[in-house]
């Protein structure tokens, strides 16, 4: 029998801890429709904050599972905030933390470890790994990483914008796969962890969003991307089909807040799909015979609590969904004993935003400012190096081009990687003695930064006059040029190729992937000995230089295209994290699904999708979800085409049909939405068409 209990008391998110993030455009679903008043000139009073945690864990386990208890451990915390006063004072701040607050676990204090960016002055520290959360043996918490930035131009000006959005503060926190407890041996047919949360992340941010009529709205946003949550060793899986985006927005007259687009929560057990409605009502999950008497499992999903008033938009979310899992044992004649009591709240968050009447008056001038100067981290100041073409490296803005000079002479250039690092070596050997080099970076708009500089001394090896590292005698023997430190001109010295990288100093592209060895090592971070570093089926050169995908792309709201050219990440097998490798998306895969349309039926054959977009056709379903039919279990997991917004050509995009409990592979099923008229809902008109 099932043992039911009243719902747990909702955890309270205080307004003092409000925060969140996700870059959005002015056309957000939360956009305000009231006619704006004249924008308030600077300095003006406005504020915004966003707060989010990846998970909030409460667990109590008895021996032999993993004795211990922990209450309200909020793991993977992000917070962003901005405040400005009419007097001109103000600041922005962003914080990423492993925990939302210090914790006492097993009489051992666990302190919060955070990265914080504050402005003024504007700051953008490099991402970092935060201190581990040691909850063993109760839980194994994965690696937590944080990345923050804050910008402020003073009370009399707005920070530069990009496409109408001016970023004031942003925080991103990622959590690797984490598990809670171990399934006891007396539970039949299951093994592994009680709870397993796949890699997830949360982002918070505050922004000024241009309204197009001379003012800027205040926007606060929290976005949590939730990995699959597996329960009872994977017997039950909870899947969130969209990121959880909670936003608050104010134009100074009206404030609004809520989900940007309501996510869908679905539990699956033994192939049976169980929708979890966002109604705060616990949904009991029926378990197989033998388990049902020993395990109580409920899942509850929530809507945000609306707290907007006047010009302030505000909302709090206790969690997108909460899992309550209780394991009992009934050793006769003893009474019922609870051996595991776990509550896991996923994606709690809160946001608020307040603007002055008419919004903030930001001029319509440049939409991007000069990037910050890059940092040179090596060689260190005052260092003595024996390599006459030393690697010069540091950190910068991802995607920017760093130029290293000595005086007016350009020594080398590099593109900053996504992890913010860069490295390059002088193309011409440096002479003996001290050298002062400077580094600047230029963003995509061609705007140059200030510079960082370092002075170091070169003391070359007299047996190695060209300073490449393997001496003259060896050069004459591993056929290289004793008078040229880089015989094949690939950007790596002969010595470094032979002794460090194992590449061929006589072949500029050892692995024949279309990238020089030097570019792979110093610019792209790929393996110069492996033509396909991430083993995704695409060569490194093709991923960096771009590859053409031939397919008829029918994307919601846009004109159809016969092909696209995409640039993917050669260090990531699945650039867009949609569950399909880059190579598979580019070269194609067979779906083999019969689709019924008004004009007849057809079979979806080989399909090629966009490896840089999780949802190629923007129909509201991830590419892999469409290829597996995972979201369409009501109709036997009928698959849809991830490159066609409306697979069955019935006039409604695939994602909308799934949410309306209709079959997107059969036009006859029709959305079961009372708002639908003539095969298309009012919300879909103008967006589901092919263009």
N, C-alpha and C positions, 0 to 999 in steps of 0.2 A: 504494500500500500504506500501511497505518497503521504508525506508529513508536511502539511502546509503551515506556513507561518505568516504573520502580518509583514508587510513590506518594511525593510529597514528604514530608519529615519534618514532622510536625505542629508547629505553632507552640505554644510553651508559654505558658500564662497563669499567672503566679505567684500564689500565695495572698496575697501582699502587695498585689496590685492588685485583689483581689476587689471587685465592686460591681454593682448593677443596680436596675430599678424597674418597677412597674405596680401601680396601686391594685387590691387584690383584697379580696374579702369573706371572712368566716370560713369559708364553705363551699367553699373552694378544694379542688381535687382532691388537693392535698398535705396536707389536714387530717389530723391525727393521731388515731388511734383508741384509744390506750391510755388507761385511766382516769387522770385527772390527780390529782396529789397536791395538798395545800394550797398555795396560791400563796405565793411568797416575799414577805414584807413589804419595803417600801422602807426604806432604800436596799438595792439588790440588784445583783449583777454580771450583766450580759448584754451581748451584742454582736451586731452584724450588719453585713454589707457586701455590696455588689453592684457589679459592674463590667461594662461592655459597650462595644464599639466597633461602629460601623456596618460598616466594611470594613477589612480588613488587606490592603494592596496590596504586591506584590513584582513588579517589572517590569524587563526589560532589552530595550531596543530599539536596533537598529543603523540607520545611515543607509540609505535616506533617510526611514525611518519617523518617527523623533524620537529622535535619539541620546541615550542616557542610561540610567541604571539607578537603581533605588531599592529598598531592601530593608526589609521589615517596617514600612511606613508605616501606622500605625493611625489612621484618620481618623474623626472624629465620636465622641468619647470621653465617656462618662458614668460617674460614680462617686458612690456614696452610702454612708455609713457612720455607725454609732453605737456608742458604747462607754460602759458604765456600771460603776462599781466599787462594791463593798460599802461602801466608805468614804463614798459619797455623791457622789464626783466623777464627771464624765462630760461627754460632748459629742456633738454630731452635726454632720456636714459633708456637703456635696454639691458636686460639681465637674462643670462641663461644659466640654470643651476641643475645639479644632479638631483637635489631635493628642494621642496618648497620651504622646508624648515628643518632645523636640527632635530635629531631623533635619538632616543635612548633605546637601544635594542640589546637585550640580554645584559643589562647593566653596563653596556659599553656605549659611550656617546658617539654618534655619527654626525659629523659636522657638515654643513652645507658647503659645497665647493662651487664657485660661480665664476663666470666671466661677465664683466660689466663694461659697457661703453657709455660715456657721458659726454654731453656737449652743453655749453661751449668749453673748449674748442671741439669741432667735429672730430670724431674718432672712429676707427674701423679696425680693431685688433684682429690678428689672424685667428682662425678657428683653433680650438684646443680640446684635448681630451680631459674631461673632468674626473675628479676622484671617484673611485668605485664605491658602490653602495653595498657594503658587506652584510648581507642578511642570511648567509648560510648558517645552518642547513635548511632554514625555512624556505628561502628563495634564492635563486641564482639570477641576479640582476645583470644584464648585459652592459656593454660599454656605453657610456653617456658622453656625447660630444656637444660643445656649445660654440655658437658664432653670433656675435652682436655687432651693431653699428649704431651710431647716434650722430645727428647733424643739427646744427643751429647757426643761423646767420645773424643773430641779434634781433632785438625787438622791432627794428625799423626796416627789416627786409625778410623775404622768404627764401628758403633754401632753393637751389636750382631744381627744376623739374625734368622729368623724362616722360614724354607723351601725356602731359597734363597731370602727372602724379608727382608730388614732392614728398620724398621720404624723410621723416623726422627721426624715427627710431625703429629698429628691427632686431628681432631675436629669433634664433633657430636652435632647437635642441633635438638631438636624435638619440634614440634608445635602441640598442641592438637586442636581438632575441633574448627573452627573459622567461624563466619558469618559476612556478610556485608549487612546492610540495611534491611528494611521490605517491602514486596510487598504492594503497595498501594491498597486500597479497590476498586478502579475503574477498576482494571485489572480483566477481567472475567475468572473464572475457575481456578485461582491459588492463593495460599496463602503461607505464610512462609517467608523465607529470600530470598533476591535477589540473594545472592551468599553464598554457604555453602561449605567450604573446610574441608574435613575429615582429620584426623590426618596424618601428613607428617613429614619427617625428611630429613636433608641433612648432608652429611659427606664429609670432605675434608682431604687430607693427602699428605705428600711428603715422597718418599721412594728411597732407593738404591736397585735395583733389579739385582741380579747376572746374568751375561750373559752366564755362563757356560764355558768361556774361559779365566778366570782370571780377568775379569773386572766387573763393576757394572754400569748399566744404571741409569740415574736419571728419576724418574717417579713422576708426579703430577697428582692427581685424585680428581674429584668432583662427588659425587653420591647423587642424590636426589630421594627419594622414595615418590611418589606423591599419596596421597589419592584421592578418587573420588571427583570431583568438581561438585556440584549440583547447577543448575541455575533455577531461577524462581520457587522456592519451590519444586525442584526436577523434574520439567517438562522436563528439559534437563540435562543429566549427561555426563560429560567428563571423560573418563577413559584412564589411561596410563597403557599398559599391561606389561611394563618392567621398572625397575628403570632407571633413566636418568644418564648415566655414561659418563662424559667428561674427557678425559685423554690427557696428553702431555708426550712425552718420548724422551730422547736423549741418544745416545751412544757416543757422542763427535764428530761424523762425520755427522750424519743426525738427524734432529729433525722432529717429526711428532706429530699431534694432531687431535682430533676429537672424535666423539662418539665411544665408545668401541663396541657397538651394537646399531644401530638406534632404538629408542623406537617407539611404535605405539600409536597414539592418535586417539581415536574414540569418537564421540559425539553420544548420543542416545536420541531420542525424540519419545515418544509414541511407543516404540518398533522398530523404524526405526533406523538403524545404519548408521552413516555418517562418513566415514574416513576423517581425517584432514591431508592432505599431508604436509610434512616438506619442504614447498617451499616458505614460507614468503608471500603467497597470502591469503588475508582474505577470509574465507568461510562463506557466509551468511547462517544462520540457519533459514529455513522456519518455522514459528510458526502457530498454529491453527488460524482459522478465528476468528476475534474478538480481538486477541492479535497482529496480524501482523500490524495493523495500529497504535498501541500504543508502540510497542517495536521493537527496532533494536538490533539484536544480531549477532555478527560475532566472529569467532574463527580463529586464525592464528597460524600456527606451523612453527618452524624455524630449519634450519641447523646451525651448528656452523660456525662462520667466521674464516677461516683458515689464520693464520698469521705466520706460521712457515718459518724460513729462516736459511740456513746453519745448524749449530749444535743445534739450538734452536727450540724446538717444542712449539707452542703457538696457542691457539684458544680461542675465546670468544663466548658466547651464550647469546643473548639478553633475551631469554626465550625459554623453550621447546615449550610452547604455550601461547598465550595471548587471554583473553576473553575481548571483548568490548561490554558493555551492556548499552543501552540508553533507558530510559522510558520517554515517552512524554504524555501530556494530551492536548486534543483539545476542551476545553470548548467554544462552539460557543457563540458569534462571535469572541472571543479572538483569537489571533494568537497562533501558536504552542508554547508550553512551555516545556522545558526539566526539569523534576523533579528529575531525577536520571541519573548520568553519571558515570559508573564504568569501570575501566580498571584494569584487574588482570593479571600480568605476572607471570607465574609459572616456577620455577627452572632456574632463570638466573645464569650464572656461567662463570668462566674463569680459564684457567690453562696455565702454562708455565714451561719448563724444559730445562736446559742447562748443558751439561757435558763436561769435558775436552776430548781431542782426545783419543779414545780408551776406554773411560769410566773411572770410579774411581777404583783404585787398592785396593780391599778389600780382605784380606786373606780368605782362605777357612776353617778357624778354626772353633771354636764352633759356632753353630747356635743359641745359646741362652745364655744370660748373667744372672747373679744373679739378682733376683727380688729385688726391693727396700724393706726396712724393713717395716713391718706393723706398724700401729699406734695403741696405746692403748688409748682409749678415756674415759674409765670408768673401775675401780674407778679413780677419779682424784688424782693427786699427793697430798699427805698429807691428804687424806680423812680418816675419821673414820667410819668403817662399823660395824654393829652388827651381820651381817650374816657371819658365819664362812665358808660358801661356796659361796662367793659373785660372781655374774656374772661379768666376765671380758670380755670387748667388745672393738671393734675398727674398723678400716678400713684396707683393704689390696687389693691384686690383685685377681680379680674374678677367682675362680677355684683353687687357691692356698690353701695349708693346713697350718694353723697357729698352732704352738705349744707353749703353755704357760708353763714356768718352774719357779721354785724357786730353785736357785742353779742348781744342776744336776737332780732334781726331776721334772718329768713331771706332771703338775697339770691337764691339760686338752688340748684337741685339737678341732679344728673347721675348716670347709671348708668355704672359703670366698664366700659370695653370689654374685649374678650378680650385685646387687646394691653396691658392695664393702664392705659391713658390715660383721662382724663376731662376735660371742659371744660364750662363754663356761664358765662352772663353775667347780671349783676343785672337783675331785671325792672323795677326803678325806678332812674333815674339817681342816681349818687352826687354829692353836692355838692362844691364846690371845697375842697381841703385834704387833710390826711392821713387815711387810712382803714386800720384794722387789721381784717383778715378772718381767720376761722378756718374750717377744714374738718375734718369728721368723716365716717366712713363706717359704714353699718349693713349687716350681712350678711343672708342669707336668713332667719336665725333671729330677726331683730330685735335683735341684739346690737350696741351702739354701740361705736365705738373711741375712743381718745384723739384729740387734735386737733393739727393743724399750723396755724401762723399766719404771716402776712406783713403788713408795713406798707408802703404806697405812697401817693403823693400824686396827686390829680386836679387838673389845671389845664385847665379847659374852654376851648374856643375862644369868644370873645365873639360871634362871628358865628354860632355854633351852640349856642344856649342849651340845647337839649334833648340835646346831646352825642351825636347819632346819626351824625356824620361828614358830607354834602352840604349847605351853609349854608342860612339862612332863604329866601333868594331862590330857590334851586334847589328847596327843598321846595314852595314855592308854585307853581313852574312844573310832576323825575322823580317832583303832586296829593297829597302826603303832609302830615301834620300837623306844623307847626313847633313845636308845644308838646308833642308826644308822640314820643319817640325811636323808638317801635315802633308805627307806625300800625295794622298788621294784627294785632298781638299774637301774632306767631309765635315770639317769643324772639330775633329778630335785629333789630338797629337798622336803621332805614331806610337809613342810609348804608352799613352793611355789606352790605345786600342789593343795593344798586345798584352799589357800587364793588368789592366783594370777591367776592360769590357769584353775581351776575348774576340773582338771584331778583326776584320782583315784590313790592315793599314794600306793595302793596295787596291781596295774596292770600297768606293764611297758608300755603297748600299749593300752591306754584307748579306742581308736576308732578302734582298730583291723585292721589297714591299713598296717601293716608290718613295721612300723617305731616306735621306742620308743618315748615316750612323750618328753624326753629330746632332742633327735635328731630333732624332729619336731620344738621345740621351739628355740633351740640354734644353730642348723646347717642349717636346711632347710627353716625355716620361715613359715612352714605350720601349720594348725590348728590341735592340738592334739585331738580335740573333733569332728572333721569332717574327715571321711576317704577319702573324695574327696574334698580337699580345693577349687580347682578352678572349681568344678562342670562340668568337661569335660567328665565324664564317665569312667575315669581311677582312681584307688586308688592312694593315695600319694606314697605308698611304691612301687607300680608297676612303677610309673613314675620315681622315684629316682633310683631304682635298675635296671630298664630296662625291656622292654616288647617286646616279639617277635611278629612280623607282618608276617603272612603267606600269601604270594601272589607271583605270578611269576613277578618279576620286570625286565623289559626290558628297561634299561636305555641307552640313546644315547651314543654310543662309548664304552660301557662296556659289559661284559658277563652277561647273564641272571642269576638271583638268585631266588631261591625258597622262601626265607624268609630273613628278616633282624631283628636285635635286636636294638632298639632305646631307648634312655634315654630322656624323655621330662621334661618340666618345670612344677612342681606341683602347681606353683603359676600363671600359665598362661593357660587359657582355650585353646588357640590356639597358641602353641609354635612357629610355623613357620609363623604365621600371614597370612595364605593363605585363610582364610575365612571358614575353616573346623575345627571343634573342634578335639582335640587330640583323644578323645574316638571314635568319628565317623570314623576317619581315621584308627585307629587300629582295631576296631570291624567290620568295613565295611559298605558300603552303596550301594544301587542298582542304576545303571545308566539307564538301560532299553533303550538302543539305538541299532538299527540294523545297522551293519557295512557290507559294501560290499567289498570283496576282490577278487583277481583274481581267487581264488579257491572256491569261494562261499561266502555265507553270514553267519553271526552269530550275536547274541545279547549279548552286554556287560551286564553281570549280576552283582553280588555282587563284589565289588572291595575294596581292602584295600590299602591305600597309606601311604607314609612316613610322620609322623606328625612333623618331624624336617626339612623338605625340602619343600619350597613353590612350587617347580616344581620337583616332584618326579622323573619323567622320563627324565628330562633335555631336553625337546623337544621345549622349548621356550614359553610354556603356563603354567600359574599357575594352580594348581590342581583344584581349584574351578571353574576357567574359563572353564576347560575341562568338569567338571561334569554338568555345566549349559549350555554349548554351547555358552556362551556370546560372544566369539570372532568370532563365525561362523554364524553370523546372515544372511550372504549372502545365506546360505543354510539351512534356517529354524532353526537355533540354533541346528544343529546336534551335539550331544555330542561325546566326545572322551574319551579314557581311560587314566587317569593320570599316570598309571603305565606302559604304553606301548609307547615307543618313536614314533612308526609308527603304529597307530591304524589300518589303512586299509591295512597295509603291502604292500604299493605301492612303497616303496623305498625312501620316503621323510618323514622327521620327521613332526609331526603334526603342530608345530609352523610355519615351513617353508611353508607348504601348505596354511595355513591361510593367511600368508603375500603374497603368490603368487595368492591369490583369488581362491583357489581350496578348495574342500571339503575333510578334512582329514578322514571322515567317509565313503568315497566312492572312491576307487582307480581309477574309470573311469573318475572322474572330471579332474584329472591331474593338476599339477601346471601350471598356465598361465604365466609363467615366460619365456621370450625368451632365457634365459640362460640354461633352462632345456633341457636335451637330454636323451632319453630313460627312462623317468620317474624319473630322478635324476639330480639335478644341480651339477655343479662342486664344489660349496661351500659346498654341503651336503655330497659328497662322503667321506666315512671314518668316518662320524660322525652320520649319521642317522641309520646305521646298528645296529642290536641288540647285536652283539659282538660274 
